[in-house]
């Protein structure tokens, strides 16, 4: 109901109330006559009055016989002493009642206005904060509308996703010139689904499409369609498409599509009528609008595996674009965009920063640049140097540095040998990521030390030998503790978890165990693949108890073999392990330059016979 219709209802109610009041007054005046108080006293003395009722200042009564055609009367009282004196002088007198019209009116109007004000405040203010949105606008879409001048993002502001930009460039051309683009009978895709991890730039890509095409941009989150009242989400979907059709050509962008597009019936427990009705209405709207009108729906999600199959079929979301984490070249382009406007030192190289940040998304890189600027500002520097970026990488990966956390002598020695075990193993094996920095300064919540490796290139495939080497590096800290001190500590808990997961994937997903053969016992769990299985399939066991026992034995054998191999490597370089741990205890941190000298000594020692050393006690 709009505001105009609402005021019509109020006018109608006020008119009815006025008619009723006038009718009551007219009926009362037709039956009762108002007489002066002096006449009432004369009638009383003359015996004409049959009965009276005294209430406050008024006297109501009736005559024995009708007077002037009316049997009932009413009069206003006058004080007795004054009435007696006036009557002695034969003066006609009557009482004048107090004017209570205003107070009576206020007694009716004020409560109504107060109730109306409470209604407006609660339903339109408080209820909107709780997601109700106001009773009269609850079915309205909450989409934020950006006109052409508001959407200033272009493809030049988006980097690292060149393939995705090429896919979306066709939509831009269609929105700019739909007749020329469709001259051969082609039509623009009705829906484009952007799929990828969080922070890869899906929302920015959608805004860039609107900015390049110069059309209105409707932006809304999928969770804003879902309300506590059944049918509200469907009404908002209808209202959103009606607004977009009125401004076509236009772009509708729905972020976090999985909030409203989850597969129907996938979760049988609990009621989901509201979500299912909202999804059904979205499917109807996708089938109903003509793509030739210039209306394009762009949606983004990082959980495509839980979307309803009817939503992903051709004719609705015709095109699915993967917006993945950028490679090294993409990270360099992203850094060049975010580094604009910053005062950089001469040693800052985007290529080196990109090499330090494998797996970082665009949002991560933007945060990295900001952290480096904050670190340089904290040190009162005039420029941002490469050391600031290195410290920012450590801050993001390992956590905040805690120099005030004091470790006792025993713990410092264990941490030093643990980290040198990682470092020495990584330097001794081929095809392993290069060690960039090692430190025994505590960081984060539970990290008492850290070893940072820098990959030389982006890798998308790994062989069995490379996985074995990676597990050996992870077990280097635990092996060093075992060799030097003859016991184990809790410091390798995270390393063991990573190694166990890696070994289990080798057995169950990659088919790398000879006994179990080239069989996959587990479906991929990647949340960014279009053809990923449903959540129920992840927990479905498709093998027997005997096979499960064999899998556990294979995983244990792989991890134990890697540990024994690491122990052998470190025993062969026991002297270098002692030397490296001593350096760490003295300096606390070894940078890239010092590690390169240490690596040269490892290569030279590999040609010499190892001198066995016995386990030592902790001092």
LINCORQUI-V683476 format. One record per residue. N is the residue number from 0. RES is the residue in one small letter. SS is DSSP state (H for helix, E for strand, L for the rest). PHI is phi in whole degrees, 0 to 359 (* if undefined). OMEGA is omega in whole degrees, 0 to 359 (999 if undefined). Layout:
n->{N & N}
res->{RES & RES}
ss->{SS & SS}
phi->{PHI & PHI}
omega->{OMEGA & OMEGA}
This chain:
n->{0 & 1 & 2 & 3 & 4 & 5 & 6 & 7 & 8 & 9 & 10 & 11 & 12 & 13 & 14 & 15 & 16 & 17 & 18 & 19 & 20 & 21 & 22 & 23 & 24 & 25 & 26 & 27 & 28 & 29 & 30 & 31 & 32 & 33 & 34 & 35 & 36 & 37 & 38 & 39 & 40 & 41 & 42 & 43 & 44 & 45 & 46 & 47 & 48 & 49 & 50 & 51 & 52 & 53 & 54 & 55 & 56 & 57 & 58 & 59 & 60 & 61 & 62 & 63 & 64 & 65 & 66 & 67 & 68 & 69 & 70 & 71 & 72 & 73 & 74 & 75 & 76 & 77 & 78 & 79 & 80 & 81 & 82 & 83 & 84 & 85 & 86 & 87 & 88 & 89 & 90 & 91 & 92 & 93 & 94 & 95 & 96 & 97 & 98 & 99 & 100 & 101 & 102 & 103 & 104 & 105 & 106 & 107 & 108 & 109 & 110 & 111 & 112 & 113 & 114 & 115 & 116 & 117 & 118 & 119 & 120 & 121 & 122 & 123 & 124 & 125 & 126 & 127 & 128 & 129 & 130 & 131 & 132 & 133 & 134 & 135 & 136 & 137 & 138 & 139 & 140 & 141 & 142 & 143 & 144 & 145 & 146 & 147 & 148 & 149 & 150 & 151 & 152 & 153 & 154 & 155 & 156 & 157 & 158 & 159 & 160 & 161 & 162 & 163 & 164 & 165 & 166 & 167 & 168 & 169 & 170 & 171 & 172 & 173 & 174 & 175 & 176 & 177 & 178 & 179 & 180 & 181 & 182 & 183 & 184 & 185 & 186 & 187 & 188 & 189 & 190 & 191 & 192 & 193 & 194 & 195 & 196 & 197 & 198 & 199 & 200 & 201 & 202 & 203 & 204 & 205 & 206 & 207 & 208 & 209 & 210 & 211 & 212 & 213 & 214 & 215 & 216 & 217 & 218 & 219 & 220 & 221 & 222 & 223 & 224 & 225 & 226 & 227 & 228 & 229 & 230 & 231 & 232 & 233 & 234 & 235 & 236 & 237 & 238 & 239 & 240 & 241 & 242 & 243 & 244 & 245 & 246 & 247 & 248 & 249 & 250 & 251 & 252 & 253 & 254 & 255 & 256 & 257 & 258 & 259 & 260 & 261 & 262 & 263 & 264 & 265 & 266 & 267 & 268 & 269 & 270 & 271 & 272 & 273 & 274 & 275 & 276 & 277 & 278 & 279 & 280 & 281 & 282 & 283 & 284 & 285 & 286 & 287 & 288 & 289 & 290 & 291 & 292 & 293 & 294 & 295 & 296 & 297 & 298 & 299 & 300 & 301 & 302 & 303 & 304 & 305 & 306 & 307 & 308 & 309 & 310 & 311 & 312 & 313 & 314 & 315 & 316 & 317 & 318 & 319 & 320 & 321 & 322 & 323 & 324 & 325 & 326 & 327 & 328 & 329 & 330 & 331 & 332 & 333 & 334 & 335 & 336 & 337 & 338 & 339 & 340 & 341 & 342 & 343 & 344 & 345 & 346 & 347 & 348 & 349 & 350 & 351 & 352 & 353 & 354 & 355 & 356 & 357 & 358 & 359 & 360 & 361 & 362 & 363 & 364 & 365 & 366 & 367 & 368 & 369 & 370 & 371 & 372 & 373 & 374 & 375 & 376 & 377 & 378 & 379 & 380 & 381 & 382 & 383 & 384 & 385 & 386 & 387 & 388 & 389 & 390 & 391 & 392 & 393 & 394 & 395 & 396 & 397 & 398 & 399 & 400 & 401 & 402 & 403 & 404 & 405 & 406 & 407 & 408 & 409 & 410 & 411 & 412 & 413 & 414 & 415 & 416 & 417 & 418 & 419 & 420 & 421 & 422 & 423 & 424 & 425 & 426 & 427 & 428 & 429 & 430 & 431 & 432 & 433 & 434 & 435 & 436 & 437 & 438 & 439 & 440 & 441 & 442 & 443 & 444 & 445 & 446 & 447 & 448 & 449 & 450 & 451 & 452 & 453 & 454 & 455 & 456 & 457 & 458 & 459 & 460 & 461 & 462 & 463 & 464 & 465 & 466 & 467 & 468 & 469 & 470 & 471 & 472 & 473 & 474 & 475 & 476 & 477 & 478 & 479 & 480 & 481 & 482 & 483 & 484 & 485 & 486 & 487 & 488 & 489 & 490 & 491 & 492 & 493 & 494 & 495 & 496 & 497 & 498 & 499 & 500 & 501 & 502 & 503 & 504 & 505 & 506 & 507 & 508 & 509 & 510 & 511 & 512 & 513 & 514 & 515 & 516 & 517 & 518 & 519 & 520 & 521 & 522 & 523 & 524 & 525 & 526 & 527 & 528 & 529 & 530 & 531 & 532 & 533 & 534 & 535 & 536 & 537 & 538 & 539 & 540 & 541 & 542 & 543 & 544 & 545 & 546 & 547 & 548 & 549 & 550 & 551 & 552 & 553 & 554 & 555 & 556 & 557 & 558 & 559 & 560 & 561 & 562 & 563 & 564 & 565 & 566 & 567 & 568 & 569 & 570 & 571 & 572 & 573 & 574 & 575 & 576 & 577 & 578 & 579 & 580 & 581 & 582 & 583 & 584 & 585 & 586 & 587 & 588 & 589 & 590 & 591 & 592 & 593 & 594 & 595 & 596 & 597 & 598 & 599 & 600 & 601 & 602 & 603 & 604 & 605 & 606 & 607 & 608 & 609 & 610 & 611 & 612 & 613 & 614 & 615 & 616 & 617 & 618}
res->{x & x & x & x & x & x & x & x & x & x & x & x & x & x & x & x & x & x & x & x & x & x & x & x & x & x & x & x & x & x & x & x & x & x & x & x & x & x & x & x & x & x & x & x & x & x & x & x & x & x & x & x & x & x & x & x & x & x & x & x & x & x & x & x & x & x & x & x & x & x & x & x & x & x & x & x & x & x & x & x & x & x & x & x & x & x & x & x & x & x & x & x & x & x & x & x & x & x & x & x & x & x & x & x & x & x & x & x & x & x & x & x & x & x & x & x & x & x & x & x & x & x & x & x & x & x & x & x & x & x & x & x & x & x & x & x & x & x & x & x & x & x & x & x & x & x & x & x & x & x & x & x & x & x & x & x & x & x & x & x & x & x & x & x & x & x & x & x & x & x & x & x & x & x & x & x & x & x & x & x & x & x & x & x & x & x & x & x & x & x & x & x & x & x & x & x & x & x & x & x & x & x & x & x & x & x & x & x & x & x & x & x & x & x & x & x & x & x & x & x & x & x & x & x & x & x & x & x & x & x & x & x & x & x & x & x & x & x & x & x & x & x & x & x & x & x & x & x & x & x & x & x & x & x & x & x & x & x & x & x & x & x & x & x & x & x & x & x & x & x & x & x & x & x & x & x & x & x & x & x & x & x & x & x & x & x & x & x & x & x & x & x & x & x & x & x & x & x & x & x & x & x & x & x & x & x & x & x & x & x & x & x & x & x & x & x & x & x & x & x & x & x & x & x & x & x & x & x & x & x & x & x & x & x & x & x & x & x & x & x & x & x & x & x & x & x & x & x & x & x & x & x & x & x & x & x & x & x & x & x & x & x & x & x & x & x & x & x & x & x & x & x & x & x & x & x & x & x & x & x & x & x & x & x & x & x & x & x & x & x & x & x & x & x & x & x & x & x & x & x & x & x & x & x & x & x & x & x & x & x & x & x & x & x & x & x & x & x & x & x & x & x & x & x & x & x & x & x & x & x & x & x & x & x & x & x & x & x & x & x & x & x & x & x & x & x & x & x & x & x & x & x & x & x & x & x & x & x & x & x & x & x & x & x & x & x & x & x & x & x & x & x & x & x & x & x & x & x & x & x & x & x & x & x & x & x & x & x & x & x & x & x & x & x & x & x & x & x & x & x & x & x & x & x & x & x & x & x & x & x & x & x & x & x & x & x & x & x & x & x & x & x & x & x & x & x & x & x & x & x & x & x & x & x & x & x & x & x & x & x & x & x & x & x & x & x & x & x & x & x & x & x & x & x & x & x & x & x & x & x & x & x & x & x & x & x & x & x & x & x & x & x & x & x & x & x & x & x & x & x & x & x & x & x & x & x & x & x & x & x & x & x & x & x & x & x & x & x & x & x & x & x & x & x & x & x & x & x & x & x & x & x & x & x & x & x & x & x & x}
ss->{L & L & H & H & H & H & H & H & H & H & H & H & H & H & H & H & H & H & H & H & H & H & H & H & H & H & H & H & H & H & H & E & E & E & L & L & H & H & H & H & H & H & H & H & H & L & L & L & E & E & E & E & E & E & E & L & L & E & E & E & E & E & E & E & E & E & E & L & L & E & E & E & E & E & E & E & L & L & L & H & H & H & H & H & H & H & H & H & L & L & L & L & L & L & L & L & L & L & L & L & H & H & H & H & H & H & H & H & H & H & H & H & H & H & H & H & H & H & H & H & H & H & H & H & H & H & H & H & H & L & L & L & L & L & H & H & H & L & L & L & L & L & L & E & E & E & L & L & L & L & L & L & L & L & H & H & H & L & L & L & L & H & H & H & H & H & H & H & H & H & H & H & H & H & H & H & L & H & H & H & H & L & L & L & L & L & L & L & L & L & E & E & E & E & E & L & L & L & L & L & L & H & H & H & H & H & H & H & H & H & H & H & H & L & L & E & E & E & E & E & E & H & H & H & H & L & L & L & L & L & L & H & H & H & H & H & H & H & H & H & H & H & H & H & H & H & L & L & L & E & E & E & E & E & E & L & H & H & H & L & L & E & L & L & L & L & L & L & L & L & L & L & H & H & H & H & H & H & H & H & H & H & H & H & H & H & H & H & L & L & H & H & H & L & E & E & E & E & E & E & E & L & L & H & H & H & E & L & H & H & H & H & L & L & L & L & L & L & E & E & E & E & L & L & L & L & L & H & H & H & H & H & H & H & H & H & H & H & L & L & L & L & L & E & L & L & L & L & L & H & H & H & H & H & H & H & L & L & L & L & L & H & H & H & H & H & H & H & H & H & H & H & H & H & H & H & H & H & L & L & L & L & L & E & L & H & H & H & H & H & H & H & H & H & H & H & H & H & L & L & E & L & L & L & L & L & L & L & H & H & H & H & H & H & H & H & H & H & H & H & H & H & H & H & H & H & H & H & L & L & L & L & L & E & E & E & E & E & E & L & L & L & E & L & L & L & E & L & L & E & E & E & E & E & L & L & L & L & L & L & L & L & L & H & H & H & H & H & H & H & H & H & H & H & L & H & H & H & H & H & H & H & H & H & H & L & L & L & L & H & H & H & H & H & H & H & H & H & H & H & H & H & H & H & H & H & H & H & L & L & L & L & L & L & L & L & L & L & L & L & L & L & L & L & L & L & L & L & L & L & L & L & L & L & H & H & H & H & L & L & L & L & L & L & H & H & H & H & H & H & H & H & H & H & H & H & H & H & H & H & H & H & H & H & H & H & H & H & H & H & H & H & L & H & H & H & H & H & H & H & H & H & H & H & H & H & H & L & E & E & L & H & H & H & H & H & H & H & H & H & H & H & H & H & H & L & L & L & L & L & L & L & L & L & L & L & L & L & L}
phi->{* & 276 & 293 & 297 & 295 & 298 & 293 & 299 & 295 & 296 & 299 & 296 & 295 & 295 & 296 & 298 & 298 & 294 & 296 & 296 & 296 & 296 & 296 & 295 & 295 & 295 & 296 & 293 & 292 & 287 & 253 & 237 & 252 & 265 & 243 & 294 & 291 & 295 & 294 & 299 & 295 & 294 & 295 & 294 & 293 & 282 & 75 & 274 & 276 & 271 & 202 & 223 & 228 & 258 & 220 & 62 & 271 & 248 & 234 & 248 & 195 & 218 & 272 & 291 & 232 & 301 & 244 & 57 & 82 & 233 & 267 & 264 & 215 & 212 & 214 & 255 & 290 & 237 & 310 & 297 & 296 & 293 & 297 & 295 & 297 & 297 & 290 & 296 & 261 & 56 & 263 & 282 & 220 & 208 & 275 & 249 & 290 & 294 & 280 & 256 & 297 & 294 & 294 & 296 & 297 & 294 & 296 & 268 & 281 & 301 & 300 & 294 & 295 & 297 & 297 & 295 & 296 & 297 & 299 & 295 & 294 & 287 & 286 & 260 & 256 & 293 & 295 & 293 & 289 & 272 & 95 & 278 & 76 & 92 & 294 & 273 & 234 & 291 & 269 & 279 & 287 & 262 & 294 & 275 & 257 & 246 & 278 & 300 & 286 & 279 & 272 & 261 & 283 & 233 & 296 & 291 & 274 & 244 & 225 & 83 & 226 & 298 & 296 & 294 & 294 & 295 & 295 & 277 & 296 & 296 & 294 & 299 & 297 & 293 & 293 & 286 & 216 & 296 & 291 & 294 & 290 & 261 & 294 & 259 & 94 & 284 & 233 & 285 & 301 & 294 & 228 & 236 & 255 & 266 & 240 & 171 & 296 & 297 & 86 & 271 & 103 & 292 & 294 & 295 & 297 & 297 & 294 & 293 & 297 & 294 & 293 & 291 & 280 & 70 & 239 & 300 & 232 & 261 & 244 & 207 & 266 & 299 & 290 & 284 & 276 & 268 & 230 & 281 & 264 & 291 & 100 & 291 & 300 & 296 & 296 & 291 & 296 & 299 & 294 & 297 & 289 & 294 & 296 & 292 & 297 & 293 & 248 & 300 & 289 & 205 & 238 & 255 & 243 & 248 & 274 & 53 & 299 & 295 & 293 & 241 & 252 & 296 & 304 & 286 & 81 & 289 & 237 & 291 & 269 & 94 & 273 & 224 & 299 & 296 & 296 & 291 & 293 & 296 & 295 & 300 & 293 & 296 & 297 & 296 & 294 & 294 & 283 & 272 & 272 & 270 & 295 & 287 & 284 & 88 & 257 & 238 & 256 & 243 & 232 & 225 & 202 & 247 & 224 & 290 & 289 & 257 & 286 & 292 & 302 & 295 & 281 & 263 & 288 & 298 & 101 & 243 & 260 & 290 & 233 & 242 & 249 & 275 & 250 & 267 & 297 & 288 & 279 & 297 & 297 & 294 & 294 & 296 & 296 & 295 & 296 & 297 & 287 & 284 & 280 & 294 & 87 & 252 & 275 & 253 & 284 & 293 & 270 & 284 & 234 & 303 & 293 & 293 & 295 & 297 & 292 & 278 & 236 & 292 & 85 & 287 & 269 & 299 & 295 & 297 & 291 & 297 & 294 & 297 & 298 & 293 & 296 & 296 & 295 & 294 & 296 & 295 & 294 & 298 & 271 & 59 & 275 & 268 & 218 & 267 & 258 & 293 & 296 & 294 & 292 & 296 & 295 & 293 & 299 & 297 & 297 & 284 & 281 & 264 & 107 & 287 & 290 & 238 & 286 & 278 & 282 & 267 & 259 & 285 & 299 & 297 & 295 & 297 & 294 & 298 & 294 & 297 & 292 & 298 & 291 & 291 & 297 & 301 & 297 & 295 & 294 & 296 & 284 & 267 & 251 & 279 & 70 & 256 & 302 & 290 & 284 & 261 & 199 & 222 & 209 & 245 & 276 & 299 & 220 & 65 & 278 & 231 & 280 & 271 & 192 & 204 & 233 & 258 & 251 & 241 & 290 & 280 & 203 & 284 & 242 & 240 & 228 & 225 & 273 & 297 & 295 & 292 & 294 & 298 & 294 & 294 & 293 & 297 & 295 & 296 & 271 & 297 & 294 & 295 & 295 & 296 & 298 & 293 & 289 & 280 & 256 & 76 & 214 & 243 & 231 & 275 & 291 & 260 & 298 & 293 & 298 & 296 & 297 & 294 & 295 & 296 & 298 & 295 & 294 & 294 & 296 & 299 & 278 & 270 & 250 & 262 & 61 & 258 & 257 & 292 & 292 & 277 & 81 & 282 & 235 & 263 & 258 & 214 & 282 & 295 & 251 & 295 & 281 & 244 & 265 & 293 & 263 & 292 & 289 & 289 & 302 & 292 & 291 & 295 & 259 & 273 & 269 & 249 & 210 & 277 & 294 & 296 & 293 & 299 & 296 & 294 & 296 & 300 & 294 & 295 & 296 & 297 & 294 & 296 & 293 & 294 & 297 & 295 & 294 & 299 & 294 & 294 & 301 & 297 & 298 & 289 & 294 & 293 & 242 & 299 & 295 & 291 & 297 & 296 & 294 & 295 & 296 & 296 & 297 & 295 & 295 & 279 & 259 & 72 & 219 & 244 & 269 & 296 & 295 & 293 & 289 & 292 & 294 & 294 & 294 & 296 & 293 & 295 & 295 & 290 & 287 & 293 & 270 & 253 & 292 & 283 & 259 & 292 & 235 & 278 & 300 & 245 & 268 & 278 & 274}
omega->{179 & 184 & 181 & 179 & 179 & 179 & 176 & 178 & 179 & 177 & 181 & 179 & 179 & 179 & 179 & 180 & 179 & 179 & 181 & 180 & 180 & 179 & 179 & 179 & 181 & 180 & 180 & 181 & 180 & 186 & 186 & 174 & 179 & 183 & 174 & 182 & 178 & 179 & 179 & 179 & 178 & 178 & 180 & 178 & 181 & 178 & 180 & 185 & 180 & 181 & 180 & 172 & 182 & 178 & 179 & 181 & 185 & 174 & 178 & 181 & 180 & 178 & 174 & 176 & 181 & 177 & 183 & 176 & 181 & 183 & 182 & 179 & 175 & 179 & 180 & 185 & 174 & 180 & 189 & 181 & 178 & 179 & 180 & 180 & 179 & 181 & 179 & 180 & 177 & 178 & 176 & 184 & 178 & 179 & 177 & 182 & 177 & 178 & 182 & 183 & 183 & 180 & 178 & 179 & 180 & 179 & 176 & 188 & 185 & 178 & 178 & 179 & 179 & 178 & 180 & 179 & 177 & 179 & 180 & 183 & 186 & 186 & 184 & 179 & 183 & 183 & 179 & 177 & 179 & 178 & 180 & 173 & 182 & 186 & 184 & 179 & 185 & 179 & 180 & 179 & 179 & 184 & 174 & 184 & 177 & 178 & 187 & 182 & 180 & 183 & 184 & 179 & 178 & 179 & 178 & 179 & 182 & 181 & 177 & 180 & 184 & 181 & 179 & 178 & 177 & 179 & 183 & 179 & 178 & 179 & 177 & 179 & 179 & 181 & 178 & 184 & 184 & 181 & 181 & 182 & 182 & 182 & 180 & 179 & 181 & 177 & 180 & 176 & 178 & 183 & 177 & 181 & 177 & 185 & 177 & 180 & 177 & 175 & 182 & 174 & 181 & 179 & 179 & 177 & 179 & 178 & 179 & 177 & 178 & 179 & 178 & 182 & 180 & 182 & 176 & 187 & 179 & 183 & 180 & 177 & 182 & 181 & 182 & 176 & 187 & 179 & 181 & 180 & 179 & 179 & 181 & 179 & 179 & 178 & 179 & 176 & 178 & 181 & 179 & 181 & 176 & 177 & 182 & 178 & 180 & 181 & 181 & 0 & 183 & 180 & 173 & 179 & 178 & 178 & 181 & 182 & 182 & 179 & 180 & 185 & 180 & 184 & 180 & 179 & 181 & 180 & 189 & 184 & 179 & 181 & 180 & 182 & 183 & 180 & 182 & 177 & 177 & 178 & 179 & 180 & 177 & 178 & 179 & 180 & 178 & 177 & 189 & 186 & 182 & 182 & 180 & 178 & 179 & 178 & 184 & 177 & 176 & 180 & 181 & 177 & 171 & 177 & 183 & 184 & 181 & 180 & 180 & 180 & 180 & 180 & 186 & 184 & 179 & 183 & 176 & 170 & 185 & 187 & 178 & 187 & 178 & 176 & 188 & 176 & 184 & 173 & 184 & 179 & 178 & 179 & 177 & 179 & 179 & 180 & 179 & 178 & 184 & 180 & 179 & 179 & 178 & 176 & 186 & 175 & 182 & 183 & 181 & 181 & 179 & 180 & 178 & 178 & 178 & 179 & 180 & 189 & 175 & 180 & 179 & 175 & 178 & 178 & 178 & 181 & 176 & 177 & 179 & 180 & 180 & 178 & 179 & 178 & 178 & 179 & 179 & 178 & 179 & 180 & 180 & 179 & 178 & 180 & 176 & 182 & 179 & 177 & 177 & 178 & 177 & 177 & 179 & 177 & 178 & 180 & 182 & 185 & 188 & 181 & 183 & 179 & 183 & 180 & 180 & 177 & 185 & 176 & 177 & 186 & 181 & 182 & 179 & 178 & 180 & 181 & 180 & 179 & 179 & 182 & 177 & 174 & 175 & 185 & 183 & 179 & 180 & 180 & 183 & 185 & 179 & 175 & 180 & 179 & 184 & 178 & 184 & 183 & 177 & 185 & 175 & 175 & 182 & 177 & 174 & 185 & 186 & 182 & 178 & 177 & 181 & 176 & 183 & 176 & 180 & 179 & 180 & 180 & 177 & 180 & 179 & 175 & 178 & 179 & 179 & 180 & 179 & 176 & 177 & 179 & 180 & 177 & 178 & 179 & 179 & 180 & 182 & 180 & 180 & 180 & 180 & 177 & 181 & 182 & 189 & 188 & 179 & 177 & 183 & 180 & 180 & 184 & 184 & 184 & 181 & 177 & 180 & 179 & 179 & 180 & 180 & 177 & 180 & 179 & 179 & 176 & 178 & 182 & 191 & 184 & 187 & 178 & 185 & 177 & 184 & 183 & 182 & 175 & 181 & 182 & 176 & 181 & 182 & 179 & 179 & 183 & 183 & 181 & 184 & 179 & 183 & 184 & 178 & 182 & 178 & 180 & 180 & 182 & 180 & 184 & 181 & 180 & 185 & 179 & 186 & 177 & 178 & 178 & 178 & 177 & 179 & 178 & 179 & 179 & 180 & 179 & 179 & 180 & 181 & 182 & 180 & 178 & 178 & 179 & 179 & 179 & 180 & 178 & 179 & 180 & 183 & 176 & 178 & 180 & 184 & 181 & 178 & 177 & 178 & 182 & 180 & 178 & 178 & 178 & 180 & 179 & 180 & 187 & 181 & 181 & 175 & 182 & 186 & 182 & 180 & 179 & 179 & 176 & 179 & 179 & 177 & 178 & 179 & 180 & 179 & 181 & 180 & 180 & 182 & 178 & 181 & 177 & 183 & 178 & 181 & 177 & 182 & 178 & 179 & 179 & 999}
